[in-house]
Amino acid sequence: MNLDNFNSLVQLFFYQADKQNKKSIFLQWLNPDNKKIYTWEETQKNIFKLSKTIKENIKESDRCLLVSENRPEWFISDLAIMLSGGITVPAYTTYTEEDYKYLIEDCEPALVIVSNNELLKKLSNIINEKDFIKRVITLDEVEKVTDNLNLVNREKYLDFSTILKNNLLEEDKILNDKLKRTSPACIIYTSGTGGNPKGVILSHGGILNNLVGACEIMKPLFNSRPVFLTWLPLSHSYEHCVQFAQIAVGAKVFYAEKIEKLLENISEAKPTIMTAVPRFYQNLYNKININLKKQTGFKAKLINETLRLGRKKLLNQKMTFFEKLLNSIVELLVRKKIKKQFGGNLKAFVSGGGALDREIGEFLNSVGLPTLQGYGLTETSPVVSCNPINKIKVETVGPPFKGNKVKIAEDGEILVKGENVMLGYWNKKEETNKVIIDGWLHTGDIGEIDSEDGYLKITDRKKDIIVSAGGDNISPAKIENMITNEPEIDQCMVYGDKKNYLVALIVPNKDFLKEKEKEKEKINNVIEKINKKLTLLEKIKKIQLIDENFSIENGLMTPTMKVKRKKVTEKYKNQLDNLY
């Protein structure tokens, strides 16, 4: 299958659906209250049926807002929107009413697809007052979704199940031949760690181009049909585009119930490959590390040897005959047991959406959980580069994908060019022109290219750099990673722009620090230890402990679990000021 031959993502899906066993399960939701299962044939039929209804309510290139938790109907809705000639606008379920208001007023959707009553509550007032919204489709039964809500024009509400009851006529099975590789596929709003999010317009060709590299990365990972577990928000570009990679390799896709049930869902789905953001791996590293540190005697020695030999293998260092033998033993006694906790079939984790700490990458690979760090942006559809399984260099984000041109500007900024680069920001021509110059996307990341293998290494972030009172540039991310890698600390944010020294807000790990009265003393000891590894400019002089975690719910983290520095700074302004 040559991905260059496809004009659109829907064309790719229908090609793959015709090739697969029609009765084979394609999509499955692990929600015990709503265990939806769709075969390839059912998925195809439902896309046709939903597309017909959407097409009756929109014009070509109209925006269609999609607000739903991860579930099979999300996928069906996305493809149906594209088939009907619309543009999918995914939105996070964690948005506030104000967030939805901004997004809706910015993109003016003609149609809204919303899954349940809780989400419609946040949308109903906005829908009531916006005449440009012509139709609302609910994924759950419309009566349940609209229950106890004060809605205007109830007749414009229709549910998914009613649409699926319609007969599928032959004339409904028409592919949209008007779609080109340059046609907009979706508008994905950036998470917005600073101000209002921007709508990134991605093309069909941009995502298809990205799939070429993704398939090359995945090819060595499985011999039979791969299994995916989708749990990151599908409204994020990373996971949104992963679903098309799932089509390309003919995968079986499970949708996680919710993040709290993730480990149970992993055990049930037994995924071949999992995608996640650095925060997930950091939590995983801390949990495994805490358990390993509890071991004593022979078990402790066995674990130390597992880590030592794992690092040696990762770095391609020569092993003695005895080390090779010992490595085979720890593979059975230690690594196999760890792998079993993730279903037993896991071939690799793929990390994206932010920088993965080197120590965490080495640790996970050493204990038998191959972790491939990649790099990308929403603006690049989204992957720029990724480590291959046969040659992992954890300090890098791998070589660029085929079709991606990457170069380093004079100031060290990473520039990207290719079909994968966005068409632009929605309704923001000036902003687009600031970041795309002569076809090159200015990423805002600082990096270098390894002369030996052409691997890309991220060294800093332009926007996140702290400039001290003395004019020195300091990277907070590096320091924060070092701090949060300590088991005593759950989260932190380093602060000090235009100040004489750095300070940190710290959320202690309550599971690790049981004694509240000794908390501050223990954290201070940790900071003292870390300061010894830092330069004079990077040292943390003072700290402020806080009880509340940074979370998506309290608005202090993005849906991809990045700290919203501006919001945190605003909330804890008094505490930060008191540290100076």
N, C-alpha and C positions, 0 to 999 in steps of 0.2 A: 504494500500500500504506500503510494507516494503522496504525502500530504500537500505537496506543491500543486497537485492536480485538482484540489477542491477549492471552490469559490466561496463557500460559506460553512459555518459550523453545523447548520442543519443538514446540509448535503453530506457532511462527514457522518452525522448520526444515522441518517437513512441508509447510507452505504453499509455501515457496520451492522445495523439492525437486520438488513437483508442477508448478511453473511452468517449471523449467529443463529443458533438453535432458537427458534421462535418461542418455545416453551421454557427456555432456560431463564432462571431468575436473574434479573438485572438490578433492580432497586428494592431495598428492604429497610423498613424503619423498625428500630429496636425499642420503640415505645410500647410497653406492655398493654397500655390502654387503647392502642391504635396501631396494631402490628400490620401495617400496609405492606403488601408484596406485589411487585409488578414484574411480569416477564418482559422480554424484549418486544414481543408482539403487542402486549397490552400498552406498554409505554408508547410505542409508535402510534397505535390507534388513538390513544388519549391526546397525544400531541396534535394530531390531525383535527380531532373534535374540538379541542380548546382553541386551536388556531382559527377555526371557522368563526366561532363566537367573537373572538378578539377582533378579527378582521372586519366584522360587521359594525364594530364600534370605534374603530380608529382609522386614521389616514396613514399613508406611508411615512415612516420616520417619526411618528408620534411616540412620545415617551410613555412607558408603562411602568408604574411603580410596583415593586414586588417586596412585600413585608411579611416575612414568615420565618419561623424556626426551620432548622435543617430537617427536611423530610422529602420523600420521593416527589411529591407534588411541586416542590420548589423547582426541581430539574425539569419536570414536564412543562411548568409555566414558563420557564426561561426559554426553552426551545420553541414553545408555541408562540411566544411573543415575537421571536426572531423570524419564524416561518410566516407570520402574518404581516411582516414588514415593519414591525415596531422596534423600538430600542428599549432593552431591559434596563431599568434603574433599580438595582437592589438597595435596600436600606436595612440597617441594623435593627434588630428587635429591641436593643437596649437604648435606642434613641428616646429622648424626652419629647413631649408635645412640641416644644420650641424648635427642637432639631428637625422634626418632621415638617413643621411649618416653613422653616428656612428652605429645606430641600424641595418641597412641593412648589413653593413660590419661585424657586430658581429654575426648575426644569419643566414645570407646568404639564404634568402627566394627563393624558386623555383617559387613562384607565388605571385603576388601582386593584392589585390582587393582594388580599390580606387573609391571614390564616385563621385567626381566632378572635374571640370577644375581647380579651385583654388588650390585644394590639389595636383593634378597631376603636376601643375607648379613647386611645391617644390620638387617633386619626379623625374621628367622627366630626368634631367641630370644624376642622379644617376642610373636610370633604363637603360639609353642609354649605360652606360659604364660597367654594370655588366652582364656578360654572363650567370651567374647562374640563373638569372630571366628568366624563360622560357615562362611565360604567364602573361598578365595583363588583369584583368577583371574590367570593369567600371560599377558602379551601375546606373549612368545616361547614356543617349545615347552616344555611343562612339564618334560620330562626335562632339557633344557638349563638351565632356570632353577633347578631343585632339585638339580642335580648337586653331589655332595660336601657336601651340607648335612645336618645332623642334624635331621630334621624329625619332629615328632609328628603323628599323624593325616594321613598322606600322602593319604588318600582325599579330604580336603577341598580338594585342589589340582586345578584344572582349567585347561586352556589355551584361549586365544582361538580358535585355528584349529579345535579340536574343536567348539566352540560354533557356529562359522560353517558347519560341515558339516551341521548339522541342517536339515531341510526347513522352509521358512517357510510356515506354514499361515495361512489367511485370518483365523482367530480370534486369531492373534498380532499382526495389524496393527490394534491398538486403541490409540487415543490416550487418554492419561490425562486424562479430563474432570474429575477431582477437583482438578487443579492450578489454583490461583487466582493472581492477581497478588501476593497477600499470602503465598503459600506460599514457604517457604525453598527456594532453588535450590542454594546452596552455603555452606560455611563456610570462609572463607579466613583462614588464620592470618597475622597481620602479621609482618613481617620480624624485628622485635625488635631495634632498635639498643640498647635498654637491657636490661630483664629478659626474662622469659618471654613468648613471643608470645601474643596474644589471638585467639580465634576469632571472626571477624566474620561474622555471618549476613546474607547478601544475599538479597533476594527476587527472584522472577521479574519482578515489576512494576518493581522498582528498576532492574534491568539493562535491561529493555525501555524504560523511561523515558529512560535514559541514551542508548540507541540513537537516539532522535529527534534529539538534538543532534549525535551522531556522524555521522549520515547527512547532516545539513545542512552540516556541515563538509566532508564528502567529495564531495558532489554536484557542485561546480564543478571537481573535480580530474580527472574522466575522463568520456569520452563512451561508451566501450565497456566491456566487462567488465573490472573492475579485477583486478590481480594483487597478492597479498600474500606477503611472506616472513616467516614466523614464526620468531623466534630467541630472544626473551626468554622466560624460563621461564613456561610456561602455568599454573604454580601461583601466579604473582603475579596480583593482581586486574587489573592493567592489561592484560596480554596475555590473561588468561582471558576478560575481557569483550570484548576486541577480536575474538575468534573469533565472537561473536554479531553484531558489526558486519559481519564477513565474510559471514555468512549473509544478513543484511538487504540487502546490495548484490549478492548473487549472485556473489561473487568466486571466483577460482581461488586456492587456497592452497598454497604451498610451505612445507615445514618444513626449516629449515636442518640440515645434518649436525651441525655443532658450531661454537662461536664461532671457533675457530682457522681454520675454512674459510669464514668469513662472506663475505669479498670474492669468493671463487670462486663461492659460492652465489648471491650477488647478480648476478654476471655470467651465471649460468645461468638464474636465475628471471626476471630483468629486471622487478623489481617496480614497480608504479605508485605504491605508497605503502608507507612503512616506519615502524614505531613503535620508539622506543628511549628509553633513559634518558640523563640529562645526561652521565654518564661516557663513553658512546659518542661523543657529539658533541665532548666535550673531547679525546678521543684523536684523533678525525678532524681537528679544528681544528689540533692540534699537528703531525700528520703532513703535512697539506696546507701548513701554514705553513712547516715546515722545508724542504719541497721548493721552495716559492715563493721563500724567502729565498736559495736557492742560485743563483737566476737573476741574470744581469747584463745590462748594456747595454739593447738594445731590448726584450728579453723582460721585464726588470724594470720598465721604463716601462709596458709593456702591462698587466702585472699590477696595478701601482699605479693605473692608469686604470680597470681592471676593478673594483677595490675602491671607488675614489672614486665612480664613476658608479653602481655597485650600491647604495651607501649613499644616494646622492642619490635614486635611484628608490624605495628602501625608505621614505625619509622624505617622499616625495611632494614633493620640491623641483623647481622648474621647471628644465628643461634648455634650453640654447641649441640652435639647429639643428645646429651642429657637434658638440655633446655627444651629441645623439640619433644622429647618423651614426656617431660613434666608439663609442657603446654597442652599435650593431648589429654593428660590426666585432669588438669584444671578445666579443660573444655567440657568434660563430662560431669565433673563434680561441682563446678561453680557456674560457668557460663550457661550451660544447658538449663540449669535451675532458674537462672535469671530470665532467660528467653521464654521459659514456660509461663512465667507471670504475664507475658504479653501474647499468649495464645499458642506459642510454640512454632509458628510459621513465619514470624517476622524476619524479613530479609534486610530491611533498612528503615531507619527514620530519615526523613528529609526535613532539614531545618531552614526556615526562611522567615521573612518579615522583620529581621533585625539581626544584629551581630551575636553570634554564639561564642561564649567565652572559650578560649583555647583549652583551659584545664578541664572544662566540662566535656568538650569534644573528645579529648584524649581519654578521659575516664570512661565515657559511655562506649567508645569503640573498644577499649581494653577489656571491659566486662562482658563483651559479646553482643553489644547492641550497636551495630554499624550505623553511624550517624553522618549523613552527607550534608554538609553546610553549603547552601546556595546564597545567591544575592539577587535582589531585584527590587523593582518599584512598581507601584500601580501603573505609572506612566510607561512601563516597558512590557506590559501584557502577560505576566509581570516579571518573568525570570530573565536575568542577564547571564548568569553563570552558575555552575554547580559542580561539586566534586564528584567524580565517577567512583564507583565501588572498588574498582581494581587499583586505584591510586589515590587514596585519600591523603590530603595535606590539610590537617585540621586548622592550621593558622591562616589558611586561605579560603576563598569561596569558589575555588575551582576555575577551570578554563571557560571562556565565553561560549555560549550556545552557538551552534551553526547559524549563520545569518545575522548574528549580532556583531557589529563592529564596535570595538572598545579602544579608547585611547586616553592617555593621561594629559591633562592640560598643564600649562606652565606652572600654575599655582597648586598642582597636585590633584585637581578635581577630576573625577571620573566622568568621561563623556561617552555617550552611547548613540549609535546610529543603526538604522535598519527598519524593516517592515514592522517589527514589534513595537516601535516607538508610537506613542499615542497620536491620535489625529489632532488633539489639542484639548484645552479646558473648555467646558461648556459655557458659552456666553462670556468668555474671558479671553479675548484676543490678545490684549496687552500682557496678561499674565503668561499666556502661551509663548509669546514672542520673547519674553524674558528668559525662558528656560530652553527653547528650541532655537538655536542659532546656526544657520547654514546646514540645517538637517541634523545637527548634533544636539542631543538632549543633555543638558547640564544637570547632573544628578544631585549635586549638593553634598556628595560624599567624596572624601579624600582617599586616595589609594595608590597602589603601585602594581606593576605587572612583573611577575617572576620571570626572569630572563631564561631560566632553565626549561620550564614547562609551559610558560605562557599563562600560568595561574594568576588570578586576580586576588589581591589582598586589600582589604579595607583597613585603613589606618586611623581614620577620623571622620567626623561629621561636621561640615561647615556650620550648620545652623545651631548645633548643640554645644559649640565651643564656648567656654567661659573665658571672658577677657578680664583679667585681674585689674586692680587699681594701677598697677605698674605697667599695664599693657601686655602682659604675658598671656598667651593662649594655652588653655588647659582643657583637656577632654574629660568631662564628668563621667562618661560611659565607662571608661577604663577603670576608674576608681570605684564606681558603683558595682561593677561586676566583681571586683576583688572583695568588696564588703559583703555583697549578698551571697557569695560562695561560701561564707562562713555559716555553719549550722545555727548559730545563735541569732542570726539576723534574717528576717523574712524579706523585707523591702527597704530601700533607702533612696534618697534623692540628695545629691550634692549641690550646694548653692554657693555663690560667691562672685557673681558678675559685678565688676567695678568695685570690688571690696579688697581689703588688704590681706585676707586669708580665706580659706575654705571652711565651710561648716556642712553638717549633714543632718537631715531629718531621717530618723531610723524607726522602723517598725520591727520590734523584737519578735523572734519565733516563739510563740507562747507554748508550743508543744515541747520545745527543747528547754526553754527556761521556765521551770516550774515555780521557782522561788522568786516572787515579785520583789521582795526587799533587796535581793542581791543582783537584780536585773541590770541596773545602771553600772554597777561595778564590773560585771562580766562583759558588758558591751564596751566599756571603756578599755578593758584589757584587750579585746578584739581589735579595736581601733588603734591602740598602741602598737600591736603586732603588725597591722597592715601599714601603719605609718613608716615603719622601718624599711619597707619595700618601696616607698614612694620618694620622689624628689622633694626638696624643700617646698617648692611651689604647690605640689600635689597633696601635701599632708593635711589631714583634717584636724583643725584646731579645737573645735567645739562641736558637740552633738545635742540634739533635742529628740528625746524619745516620744513617740506618739502611739496611741492605742489603736486607732482606726487604720485598717489596711487601705492602701490605694486600691480601688476597685472600679469596675465598669459601672456598677450600680450607683456609687456616689460621685460619679463623673470625673474621678481622678486618674482613670486609665482609659485608653482607647479600647475598642473591641478586640484588638490584637495584643492586648496586655502591655502596651507601652505607657509609661508614666506621662501624664499631661503636665509638663513642667510649669506652664503658665498658671494652670488651675491650682496646682499644689502650692505654688508660691503665693497666690492670692489668698488661699484658705489659711495658710500658716504664716501670713505676713508678720504678725505681731511676735510670734515665737522666733522667727528668723531674725527679725530686727533686734530682739533681746540678746542674740548671740554675738552682737557686735558692740 
